[in-house]
């Protein structure tokens, strides 16, 4: 028996053409190269990987570099190495392809019977359980669209099986992205030598 009924999943399942989403990745990897590691929707040991991107560059940076790093800290200092170790890619779905994403925005979790902690909690256990169950039980689902708990902007999480529908539009080292200084300034983050 499935943890999440097909009827409930289908009510929140939609095809999305993604144009110009933002992705930050480890500079030692290619922009669409994945590895299975613990994250919001992947426990790192269930045999699948997840690629994350945001429809907003600022949210991409906040989700990747800022997160909860500065909780209870007077200074908002980020080591230069955290930026130098990352690349940036703008990604889109291929012209003739769409991602079949489970929409967890608004009442999405409630509608499918998932805990709201799956997308809103600081800790990932509920999201990892949801990711594992959906990946195993609904092979036509490519991933999720959800609201960032940090900014409220839309983010996507694409299972490895859906990455073939995505292309890299452009890429660079994150340190070269022209919007990065302004985003760090708006978030009151200062880069410091290690």
HELIX and SHEET records of a PDB file:
HELIX    1   1 UNK A    6  UNK A   11  1                                   6    
HELIX    2   2 UNK A   57  UNK A   61  1                                   5    
HELIX    3   3 UNK A   62  UNK A   66  3                                   5    
HELIX    4   4 UNK A   80  UNK A   84  1                                   5    
HELIX    5   5 UNK A  108  UNK A  112  1                                   5    
HELIX    6   6 UNK A  117  UNK A  120  1                                   4    
HELIX    7   7 UNK A  125  UNK A  137  1                                  13    
HELIX    8   8 UNK A  160  UNK A  165  5                                   6    
HELIX    9   9 UNK A  174  UNK A  176  5                                   3    
HELIX   10  10 UNK A  180  UNK A  186  1                                   7    
SHEET    1   A 5 UNK A  13  UNK A  16  0                                        
SHEET    2   A 5 UNK A  99  UNK A 103 -1                                        
SHEET    3   A 5 UNK A 143  UNK A 147  1                                        
SHEET    4   A 5 UNK A 154  UNK A 159 -1                                        
SHEET    5   A 5 UNK A  50  UNK A  54 -1                                        
SHEET    1   B 3 UNK A  21  UNK A  26  0                                        
SHEET    2   B 3 UNK A  86  UNK A  93 -1                                        
SHEET    3   B 3 UNK A 166  UNK A 173 -1                                        
SHEET    1   C 2 UNK A  77  UNK A  79  0                                        
SHEET    2   C 2 UNK A 190  UNK A 192  1                                        
END                                                                             
